[in-house]
Amino acid sequence: MGKRELIGSLYRSEIIKNMAILNLNGNPDYSKIKKNFKSLVLKYHPDQNHDPQSEEKIKEIISAYEYLTKENAKGTLAEFGVDKYYYYKVMSQTNYEVPNTDLSFTLEIGMGSGIKEDWIYSTYLGLNGEELYLGCYSGKIYCLSIDGIVKKIYNCHDVVKSIKKRGLYLFIETNYYLFILKNDEYVNYIKIWKQGDLFWYNGGFF
C-alpha cells in the first residue's frame, strides 16, 4: 500500500469510528449528525447519568461531533440548553504525569464553577493584579480572574504551601515537592521534603 492509499485508509477508518460513536451509518447529513449528537449528550450528561464514566463518554461524543462536522461543539451544546461552562469542563482537562515518578497533577482550563468546601492554605496575587491564585488543603490551586471567575484549576494532590509566578513560570510548593510549570506545561519538579524552608526573592528562590 502506498503512502496516499494508507492516508486514505486511515482517514476512512477515523470517519467510521466517529460515526459509530454517534450511532451513525451510511451517509448521514448534518441534521442527522446533530440530532444523534443531541440525543447522546443529553443521555450521558451528569444531570441524567451518574455513571462515573459518563464524563469520558461525553468527551468522546463531543470529539466525534467536532471531527465529523468540523465545527466547535460549544455553540451547539448551548442550543441544547447545556451550560456553556460544561464544554470547557469536559474538553479542557489535562492530566500531567511526572516522568519516572508516580506523581501527577491535573490542569483544568476555563472552569466556570466557584470554589466549594476547601481550606485555603496559600494565596498569590499576580503582579498585574488581574489574577488571584488560591492554594488549598485538597491540593487544588484555583486561578481566579479579577471578577471572581475560576479560570483554571491545578491539582497536585498535596497540601499547597505557597504559590509564586515569575514571568511565564508558575511555582507550586507542596509539603513534598516544588512543581514548576511554564505556560501551563509541566517543566520540572524538585523534591523538598525535609530540605528546609524555601525563601523567595525577586530572582527566584533558595
C-alpha positions as CSV (number, residue, x, y, z in Angstrom):
1,M,0.0,0.0,0.0
2,G,1.4,3.4,-1.0
3,K,1.5,6.5,1.2
4,R,-1.5,8.1,-0.4
5,E,-3.6,4.9,0.0
6,L,-2.5,4.5,3.6
7,I,-3.6,8.0,4.5
8,G,-6.9,7.5,2.7
9,S,-7.5,4.3,4.6
10,L,-6.7,5.9,8.0
11,Y,-9.0,8.8,7.1
12,R,-11.9,6.4,6.3
13,S,-11.2,4.4,9.5
14,E,-11.4,7.6,11.5
15,I,-14.7,8.6,9.9
16,I,-16.2,5.2,10.6
17,K,-15.0,5.2,14.2
18,N,-16.5,8.6,14.9
19,M,-19.8,7.8,13.1
20,A,-20.0,4.7,15.3
21,I,-19.6,6.8,18.4
22,L,-22.6,8.9,17.3
23,N,-24.6,5.8,16.3
24,L,-24.5,6.8,12.6
25,N,-24.2,4.7,9.5
26,G,-24.4,5.2,5.7
27,N,-24.1,8.8,4.6
28,P,-25.8,11.0,7.2
29,D,-26.4,14.7,6.6
30,Y,-25.7,17.4,9.1
31,S,-29.1,17.4,10.6
32,K,-28.9,13.7,11.4
33,I,-25.4,14.1,12.9
34,K,-26.7,16.9,15.1
35,K,-29.8,15.0,16.1
36,N,-27.8,12.0,17.3
37,F,-25.3,14.2,19.0
38,K,-28.1,15.9,21.0
39,S,-29.6,12.6,22.0
40,L,-26.3,11.2,23.2
41,V,-25.2,14.4,25.0
42,L,-28.5,14.5,27.0
43,K,-28.3,10.8,27.7
44,Y,-24.8,10.9,29.2
45,H,-24.9,14.4,30.8
46,P,-24.2,14.0,34.5
47,D,-27.5,15.6,35.4
48,Q,-29.1,12.5,33.8
49,N,-26.4,9.9,34.1
50,H,-24.5,9.3,37.3
51,D,-22.1,6.7,35.9
52,P,-18.5,7.7,36.8
53,Q,-17.5,7.0,33.2
54,S,-20.2,9.3,31.7
55,E,-17.9,12.3,31.5
56,E,-15.3,10.3,29.4
57,K,-18.2,9.2,27.2
58,I,-19.3,12.8,26.8
59,K,-15.8,13.8,25.8
60,E,-15.7,11.1,23.2
61,I,-19.1,12.1,21.8
62,I,-18.1,15.8,21.6
63,S,-14.8,14.9,19.9
64,A,-16.7,12.7,17.3
65,Y,-19.2,15.5,16.6
66,E,-16.4,18.1,16.1
67,Y,-14.5,15.7,13.8
68,L,-17.4,15.0,11.6
69,T,-18.8,18.5,11.4
70,K,-15.5,20.4,11.6
71,E,-17.2,22.9,14.0
72,N,-16.8,23.7,17.6
73,A,-19.5,22.0,19.7
74,K,-19.7,24.7,22.3
75,G,-22.4,26.7,20.4
76,T,-24.4,23.5,19.5
77,L,-24.4,22.5,23.2
78,A,-25.8,25.9,24.1
79,E,-28.6,25.3,21.7
80,F,-29.5,22.2,23.7
81,G,-29.6,24.1,26.9
82,V,-26.3,22.7,28.2
83,D,-24.4,25.2,30.4
84,K,-21.6,26.9,28.3
85,Y,-19.0,26.1,31.0
86,Y,-19.7,22.4,30.7
87,Y,-17.9,22.2,27.4
88,Y,-14.7,23.7,29.0
89,K,-15.0,21.4,32.0
90,V,-15.1,18.3,29.8
91,M,-12.9,19.2,27.0
92,S,-10.2,21.2,28.7
93,Q,-8.9,18.9,31.4
94,T,-5.4,17.7,31.0
95,N,-3.6,15.2,33.3
96,Y,0.2,15.5,33.5
97,E,2.3,12.5,34.6
98,V,5.7,13.5,36.1
99,P,8.3,11.3,34.2
100,N,10.0,8.5,36.2
101,T,7.7,9.0,39.2
102,D,4.2,8.2,40.4
103,L,3.4,11.9,40.7
104,S,0.8,13.6,38.6
105,F,-1.3,16.8,38.6
106,T,-4.3,17.9,36.7
107,L,-5.0,21.2,34.9
108,E,-8.5,22.3,34.0
109,I,-8.9,25.3,31.7
110,G,-11.9,27.7,31.6
111,M,-13.9,26.3,34.6
112,G,-16.8,28.5,35.5
113,S,-17.8,26.9,38.8
114,G,-16.9,28.5,42.1
115,I,-14.8,27.1,44.9
116,K,-16.7,24.7,47.0
117,E,-15.7,23.5,50.5
118,D,-11.9,23.5,50.9
119,W,-9.3,25.0,53.2
120,I,-7.2,27.8,51.7
121,Y,-3.6,27.5,52.7
122,S,-1.9,30.0,50.5
123,T,-2.6,32.9,48.2
124,Y,-0.8,34.8,45.5
125,L,-1.8,37.9,43.7
126,G,-0.4,38.3,40.2
127,L,1.9,41.2,39.6
128,N,-0.7,43.0,37.4
129,G,-3.4,42.4,40.0
130,E,-5.6,40.7,37.4
131,E,-5.2,37.1,38.7
132,L,-5.5,35.6,42.1
133,Y,-4.2,32.1,43.0
134,L,-5.6,30.2,46.0
135,G,-3.8,27.1,47.2
136,C,-5.9,24.6,49.1
137,Y,-5.6,21.7,51.5
138,S,-7.0,19.4,48.9
139,G,-4.1,20.1,46.6
140,K,-6.1,22.3,44.3
141,I,-4.9,25.7,43.1
142,Y,-7.6,28.0,41.8
143,C,-6.7,30.8,39.4
144,L,-9.4,33.5,39.5
145,S,-9.9,36.5,37.3
146,I,-10.4,39.9,38.8
147,D,-14.2,39.4,38.7
148,G,-14.0,36.2,40.7
149,I,-14.4,33.6,37.8
150,V,-12.3,30.5,38.1
151,K,-10.2,30.4,35.0
152,K,-8.0,27.4,35.8
153,I,-7.7,24.7,38.4
154,Y,-4.4,22.9,39.0
155,N,-4.4,19.8,41.2
156,C,-1.1,18.5,42.6
157,H,-2.8,16.1,45.1
158,D,-0.9,17.5,48.2
159,V,-1.4,20.5,50.5
160,V,-0.3,23.7,48.8
161,K,2.1,25.7,51.0
162,S,2.9,28.5,48.6
163,I,2.4,29.8,45.0
164,K,4.6,32.1,43.1
165,K,4.7,33.3,39.5
166,R,7.7,34.7,37.8
167,G,7.2,35.7,34.2
168,L,6.0,32.6,32.3
169,Y,6.8,30.3,35.2
170,L,4.5,29.1,37.9
171,F,5.9,27.6,41.1
172,I,3.7,25.4,43.3
173,E,5.2,24.4,46.6
174,T,3.7,21.4,48.5
175,N,4.9,19.5,51.5
176,Y,7.0,17.2,49.4
177,Y,7.7,18.9,46.1
178,L,8.1,22.1,44.2
179,F,6.4,21.9,40.9
180,I,7.5,24.1,38.0
181,L,5.2,24.9,35.1
182,K,5.8,27.1,32.1
183,N,2.7,28.4,30.1
184,D,0.7,25.7,31.9
185,E,3.0,22.9,30.7
186,Y,4.9,20.8,33.2
187,V,8.6,21.6,33.2
188,N,10.2,20.0,36.3
189,Y,9.9,19.2,40.0
190,I,12.3,19.4,43.0
191,K,12.0,17.2,46.0
192,I,12.0,19.5,49.1
193,W,10.7,17.1,51.8
194,K,13.0,17.6,54.9
195,Q,15.2,20.0,52.9
196,G,14.3,23.1,55.0
197,D,12.1,26.1,54.0
198,L,12.1,27.8,50.7
199,F,12.9,31.5,50.7
200,W,11.7,33.6,47.8
201,Y,13.2,36.8,46.4
202,N,12.9,38.7,43.1
203,G,15.2,36.5,41.2
204,G,13.8,33.1,42.3
205,F,14.2,31.0,45.5
206,F,16.8,29.2,47.6
